[in-house]
Amino acid sequence: MLRVTEDPHRWLGRAEPVRCLPRSPDLTKMAYFLWGYVKEEVYKTPPTTRANMQNRIREAFQSINHQMLRNVAG
């Protein structure tokens, strides 16, 4: 259960507490690779504009190929 409050006995939300997924705080190997790779590609040099950053993100995702994913999956 997720309860964010200073008083652990008092629920602040209107809805029921949210059940956390068992792996929610952990990244899978694939997710760890994916976000690390994209970040590295996007920030090789600082983006100059928002549009430039968006374009770099698209290009980074498009550059990921099947062999890269197979290598990560093991």
WOVENTA-V654393 format. One record per helix or strand of 3 or more residues. SS is the DSSP state (A for helix, B for strand). FROM is the first residue (numbers start at 1). LEN is the number of residues. If there is no record, write none. Layout:
ss:SS from:FROM len:LEN
ss:SS from:FROM len:LEN
This chain:
ss:A from:29 len:14
ss:A from:50 len:13
ss:A from:66 len:8
